[in-house]
Amino acid sequence: MDTPRGEQRSIRLLTPLLGALALAACGAEPPARGFSRPSSAGPGDAGADTPRAAVLPGVDVLVESVPAELRGARVGLITNHTGRTAAGRSTIDALHEHPDLELVALFAPEHGLRGDVALDSLVASGLDASTGLPVRTLYGGPDRRKPAPAMLRGLDALLFDIQDVGARPYTYVWTMALAMEAAGEAGVRFVVLDRPNPIGGEAVQGPIQDERHLSFVGLHPVPQRHGLTPGELARFLVGERGVSVDLSVIPARGWRRDRWFDETGLEWRPPSPNMPSLESAAHYPGTVLLEGTNLSVGRGTDAAFQQVGAPWLDAEAYAARVRAAGPPGVRVDAVSFVPDAPQDGKYGGETVHGARLTVTGRAAYDPVRAGTALIVAARALAPDSFAWTGTIDRLAGTDSFRAGVDAGLGVERLTAGWDAADAAFRSARAPYLLYAGASSDLPTSARLEPLRARLVERVARAPRALYALALIDLADGATLGLDADEVVHAASTMKVPVLIELARQAERGGLSLDDSVRIRTTFRSIVDGGAYELDPADDSETELYALAGQAMSRRELARRMIVRSSNLATNLLVELVTADSVRSTQARIGADDMRVLRGVEDIPAYERGLNNTTTAAAFARTLEALARCRTGDGAALLSEAGCRDLIDILLAQEHDEMIPAGLPEGTPVAHKEGMIAGILHDGGIVYPPGREPYVLVILTRGEPDPAVAAVVAADLSRAVWRELTGTRSR
């Protein structure tokens, strides 16, 4: 078992399918044991012809099947006009009319429930005309941004569903942060109905605030472009910033970190009056800095945050100077425009001269550096006219940026140190990510498209759960992915990377597999060094516990870790090889989305969301590396004999309920299964007679009956076998 005993606060990733338990590296994790027999076109590279992925926001996932802990609950909802289902229905209406939920109150952020309240204007409380529900303002003044205790009285849960733009100064996520604090203080569950980050979740760019400059445009220190969804940021705030609340996140389904909003199939609705398009959102992390100057950022035009300028600038000279700074991935053009009643009061009715930005390469573009270049160029060309407003230090998160510009520093010196700080933030945020990146995605080869269609048809008959599948045919490298980049709890599949790292260290001479380890049941938390103890009642292999105090070889521990899925053996070996080394090897394999952070039952780590996760694609790449005995960069994974030894251990797996159950009896499968409540996984190398082997991974999430999940997995395995061998299995 890997659940906190007597916990009072937890983080859960809800996959609300028939009340499945919390999964995927956060939350009230069910007992972790080895498998036991169950009783519009946008900026840059994408455009109108870009293939669109079907992404379902968290609200769609919720209304599809409300989790048990929310059924019948009295809930409040923080939302605005962007809170809508994939079909365009208001989240307010979807929840108000849902038979399993009782929506009793609405909460309005900056710009109001309908998104039509002007910049810096206060939002009033009142009644929602559609539902008659009370609307409580969370933007009623500096002291009315956090829900008061009376607002939450009588609520069982407070839900959040607003489209963010992925930049720190955008205030919706800070409304969320304050509401999380209030919910924690009131003992109310907080649930984020997650949505994609519209400018992608891979890039992390710009300065990180210092603690002296925290404000409502950045209540916690994160980079200007943080690359997180609201749900991921909420998890980060609990795990890293000490926000104490019973947090659940319902992830968006089908989103991937490298996808921008125009690749989701969702309709863009301007999240605020001056965020008219995805192009504006792409530049906002940088051009928002110019709100701290006396330059216009295009408010009062149809291209807010895409163009900047002032009446006293020469547009051609200004654009040329910005281009000379060399910001990549963006075109800089001279422009003139006339703001019409701009909400910031800058140059209404006057002709403004400046520069317009257009993204040309999403992966290369750094809007914060581009915004810095815009400021430096304006000051250099018109030092007597350029001026700061009182907001620049809050927007930049530091006073050193303003001081550097005033001292005449160029873009390179002003941005020195950002990359190192952003890299540190990337590491800090890693345990809280919910969505895989492009590197883990497994495309479907053309010849396997008919098979994929049959697999999708079979999965559609089991709609309650996620069935993620990854296939690699070692005969020709053909691949097939079915939700292969969905991040799920790794369960006991994490023991395969531990086994590989153990063998690598042995072959490098760092340890001997024949040396003994003294068996003990007490371990140290990776968070605070405190002691915790494993309980045989929570392990699928109990024999080791009777041997506490005695010695056993590392080789035998490795065998028990895989064949019997011993948690005790796993912890002893993770401690020996270290989780850091396991992750390093996974990165070399090209499967770093299979993340091993620790062993089991480390409750302090668990409570901070530090759990083991994987994707079907990453697990498949791990098994492919073992089958080919090569890492992702072509280097040897192990000696040929070493790889054969590990495969022999996997061939001895004692549980055959999933992939082997769909194959002809006696077919060799070097595999590892894993099971916790609501989770059933299997991944292995299948050896058909007379042909090259193939790698198949099937991960399931959300089916409360493991017997049902096992049947579906066996059916999927059978379909793959028939396609690749041209024969029928049992």
C-alpha positions, -999 to +999 in steps of 0.1 A: +000+000+000+012+035-007-015+056+010-010+080+039-023+067+072-045+092+090-039+119+064-059+152+067-049+168+035-043+151+002-038+159-035-058+138-059-058+135-097-094+125-103-102+104-133-139+104-124-149+071-140-172+052-117-155+068-087-121+055-095-095+064-069-070+091-072-042+084-096-012+097-115+013+110-091-010+128-067-037+122-042-053+095-022-033+067-037-048+033-034-028+003-021+002-001-043+009-038-047+022-061-073-005-078-095-026-102-075-055-121-089-086-099-086-116-108-066-091+287-355-057+291-370-032+305-346+003+320-345+035+304-358+037+269-372+001+256-369-027+269-391-061+262-405-049+229-421-033+216-389-048+183-379-069+189-348-068+166-318-100+160-298-093+175-264-120+173-237-117+199-209-119+187-173-156+197-171-164+172-199-146+145-180-165+154-148-200+154-163-193+122-181-191+105-147-190+123-114-166+107-089-181+092-058-167+118-035-186+146-054-219+128-060-246+147-042-222+173-031-231+210-026-206+228-048-196+263-056-181+272-090-154+298-099-158+304-136-165+329-163-175+328-200-145+306-209-158+278-187-175+257-213-177+221-224-160+210-257-194+213-273-197+250-262-222+245-233-216+267-203-201+249-173-226+267-151-255+251-170-237+217-173-232+215-136-265+231-126-285+206-145-264+175-136-284+150-115-253+140-094-243+176-084-259+204-065-245+237-077-254+263-051-232+293-057-211+310-084-179+330-079-168+357-104-131+366-110-116+397-126-136+408-157-168+392-142-188+361-149-193+370-186-158+384-192-171+419-201-160+440-171-133+465-181-097+465-169-093+473-132-130+477-128-145+460-097-169+431-102-202+433-083-220+404-065-255+396-076-277+369-091-270+349-122-299+356-147-298+321-162-299+300-130-309+324-103-278+313-083-260+339-062-228+353-078-201+362-053-174+385-064-137+376-061-127+410-076-144+434-054-113+453-042-079+444-028-094+429+003-122+410-016-102+387-038-102+357-014-135+340-006-146+350+029-155+322+052-192+330+050-191+326+012-180+289+016-203+280+044-224+250+035-202+240+005-187+205+003-165+215-026-153+245-045-147+240-083-125+261-106-130+262-144-115+292-162-093+293-193-058+307-184-033+320-209-001+306-195+015+338-182+022+347-146+007+382-147-027+369-158-048+369-127-072+340-130-048+315-115-041+338-086-078+340-079-076+302-079-046+303-055-065+325-030-096+304-033-075+273-025-062+289+006-098+298+017-111+264+009-083+248+030-091+271+059-128+262+057-123+225+053-138+225+018-125+203-010-110+222-040-114+207-074-097+221-106-115+213-138-084+215-159-079+231-193-049+232-217-023+258-215-031+277-248+006+285-256+018+250-248+033+234-217+069+228-227+085+263-228+095+279-195+107+315-200+114+348-183+123+360-148+110+344-116+098+369-090+116+376-058+096+373-026+096+411-022+075+416-053+047+391-050+014+406-058-020+397-075-001+396-108+020+368-093+013+356-058+039+329-059+074+328-075+070+313-110+085+323-144+068+348-166+058+319-189+055+289-166+042+262-190+016+249-165-021+243-167-042+256-138-044+221-124-007+216-126+000+250-110-025+241-082-005+209-075+027+229-075+013+253-050+003+225-026+036+206-031+061+234-032+045+264-017+027+249+013-009+257+003-029+234+026-061+222+009-078+190+000-070+193-037-083+173-066-076+178-103-097+165-131-074+166-161-083+175-196-084+144-218-062+141-249-040+172-244-003+170-249+023+196-237+035+205-272+000+214-284-012+249-286-048+259-283-055+258-321-045+221-320-071+211-295-103+214-315-117+238-289-132+272-297-112+302-287-132+326-265-113+357-255-107+351-218-106+389-212-116+419-232-081+425-245-071+389-253-088+386-287-068+358-301-042+331-296-017+353-313-022+379-286-018+352-259+015+341-276+030+375-271+014+384-238+041+369-215+065+395-230+045+425-242+027+426-208+059+441-195+052+472-216+021+478-194+048+490-170+059+517-194+042+546-212+040+527-244+006+514-257+003+476-259-025+479-284-054+481-260-083+496-279-074+477-311-081+443-325-044+433-319-039+440-282-005+427-270+006+420-306+016+456-312+032+482-291+041+518-297+039+555-288+032+588-307+068+598-301+084+567-317+097+563-353+081+530-364+107+521-390+136+528-367+120+511-338+112+479-357+147+478-371+163+482-337+141+454-323+150+431-352+187+438-347+183+423-312+176+391-330+146+376-312+141+342-329+108+328-341+091+361-346+087+387-374+089+423-364+071+449-386+068+486-384+032+496-376+010+526-369-024+523-351-050+544-333-063+530-300-101+535-296-110+542-260-083+520-246-090+508-211-055+517-200-060+553-210-029+553-233-032+575-264-069+571-272-076+586-306-039+594-313-018+578-340+007+555-323+039+543-341+057+512-332+062+475-339+040+445-345+050+410-337+040+378-355+050+344-344+068+325-371+083+296-351+066+285-319+094+263-306+120+290-310+100+320-298+107+335-265+081+363-260+097+375-227+130+382-244+111+398-273+093+420-248+126+430-232+140+439-267+109+462-272+116+480-240+153+484-245+148+497-281+121+523-270+143+537-243+174+538-265+155+556-293+136+581-272+152+583-237+136+617-229+101+604-238+103+569-224+090+565-189+080+538-164+046+534-147+042+523-112+035+487-122+068+476-138+084+460-107+052+439-101+050+428-137+087+419-139+086+405-104+118+424-094+132+459-094+165+447-109+149+446-144+139+483-143+173+493-128+191+474-155+172+491-183+178+525-167+215+516-166+215+510-203+220+472-202+212+453-234+189+423-238+216+398-232+227+412-199+192+419-187+182+383-193+214+367-180+205+342-153+170+335-166+178+302-182+195+288-151+165+299-129+140+285-154+159+252-155+156+249-117+119+257-120+115+229-146+130+205-121+108+217-093+076+215-114+083+180-128+065+159-101+034+180-106+029+176-144-001+158-156+004+157-193+032+141-214+052+160-240+059+153-277+089+131-269+067+104-255+040+103-282+039+072-303+025+077-338+007+050-357+024+037-387+003+035-419+002-003-421-012-004-385-040+021-390-066-007-397-055-024-364-058+008-345-093+013-358-102-022-344-086-014-311-105+019-308-137+001-315-130-024-287-121+003-262-153+022-271-173-007-257-156-001-223-163+036-220-159+039-183-121+037-183-090+048-201-071+021-221-038+034-232-018+012-256+016+013-272+029-012-298+063-014-313+069-041-339+106-050-336+105-066-371+104-032-388+100-006-362+063+001-370+045+017-341+009+022-329-003+045-302-037+047-285-037+075-258+000+065-255+010+098-241-015+098-212+003+101-178-010+074-154+002+060-121+030+036-128+019+010-102+044-019-102+056-013-138+081+011-122+101-019-111+113-026-146+134+006-148+148-002-113+158-037-126+175-022-156+195+003-135+205-024-111+220-044-139+237-014-154+254-005-122+265-042-117+280-043-152+299-010-146+314-025-115+296-002-091+281-032-073+279-070-073+246-087-077+259-116-056+266-093-026+240-095+001+216-069+015+204-071+050+166-072+050+148-045+069+114-029+067+122+007+078+132+033+052+138+070+051+115+095+033+130+114+003+113+146+017+124+149+053+145+119+061+119+107+085+115+069+090+085+049+077+079+012+077+064-012+052+036-035+062+034-070+048-004-066+047+002-041+019+026-063-001+019-091-026+050-110-014+052-114+024+079-140+028+107-114+030+092-098+061+098-130+080+134-128+070+140-093+085+175-090+099+188-117+076+208-112+044+197-119+008+216-114-025+208-085-047+202-109-075+174-127-055+159-094-045+157-084-081+140-116-090+114-112-062+108-076-072+097-086-107+084-122-104+065-117-072+063-079-073+078-076-038+075-040-026+100-047+002+126-059-024+118-028-045+125-004-017+158-021-008+169-019-044+157+017-051+177+027-020+207+009-034+207+023-070+189+056-062+159+070-081+180+097-096+201+071-114+170+053-126+157+085-141+190+093-157+190+059-174+154+064-185+164+097-201+192+079-221+167+053-232+144+081-244+117+072-220+120+099-193+082+101-191+085+068-171+094+086-139+106+068-108+108+092-079+109+068-049+099+034-036+066+028-019+049+039+014+069+072+016+040+092+030+057+126+033+067+123-004+033+110-013+016+140+004+038+163-017+027+146-049+060+128-054+049+096-069+058+073-098+042+078-132+044+066-167+029+067-202+023+037-224+048+051-249+075+055-223+070+020-209+071+006-245+104+025-253+118+010-221+110-025-231+122-018-267+155-007-253+157-040-233+147-061-263+172-044-286+197-040-258+202-004-270+194+030-255+176+058-275+210+072-287+221+038-300+245+030-272+246-004-255+220-006-227+238-037-212+259-065-225+239-090-246+241-115-218+229-089-193+198-081-214+191-118-217+193-122-180+167-094-174+144-108-201+146-142-184+135-126-151+105-110-169+097-142-186+092-158-151+065-133-142+039-152-122+008-132-132-006-137-167-041-121-166-037-094-192-014-096-223-007-133-221-044-141-217-050-130-253-022-151-268-019-188-277-012-208-246+025-211-239+036-180-259+066-165-242+061-130-229+087-111-209+064-088-191+055-069-159+020-064-146+009-039-120-022-033-101-036-008-076-073+001-071-086+015-104-054+007-122-043-024-141-012-024-163+008-048-183+037-043-207+060-069-223+080-083-251+060-109-270+078-137-288+056-153-315+071-184-331+087-178-365+088-140-364+105-111-347+091-102-313+070-071-306+065-048-276+030-043-263+020-021-234-016-017-221-023+007-193-057+011-178-072+037-155-106+041-140-122+006-142-132-003-106-134-040-115-100-054-124-115-085-139-133-063-165-101-044-173-082-077-176-108-089-202-105-058-223-067-059-221-067-096-232-090-087-261-066-059-272-037-083-269-055-109-290-063-083-318-026-073-319-015-109-321-039-117-350-027-086-370+010-092-366+011-130-369-018-135-393-031-163-370-058-166-344-052-169-307-073-185-282 
